[in-house]
């Protein structure tokens, strides 16, 4: 991460250890689909994908909490491309939010 980002976070005493991600019984990875392809092979841009994913995650968080579980939103930091590749997701998708879910 950049110097400004790390300096801004220094008072929070945060680091690369994220036990809420590694210890949670479940981890939901939310990808946004930025584009797809038409039947003629041309790229079709998906407008408002950020807003759609944000609204859907908000509803999912409400459902998780209503079910008696807990969660929080976490950004994928710099691991998004590596996770996308690990999960064999297409280049048209971008990891947007990590949701650890537990009790």
PyMOL commands that set and color helices and strands:
alter all, ss='L'
color gray80, all
select helices_A, chain A and resi 3-12+19-22+49-66+80-86
alter helices_A, ss='H'
color red, helices_A
select strands_A, chain A and resi 26-33+35-37+43-45+70-74+93-102
alter strands_A, ss='S'
color yellow, strands_A
deselect
rebuild
show_as cartoon
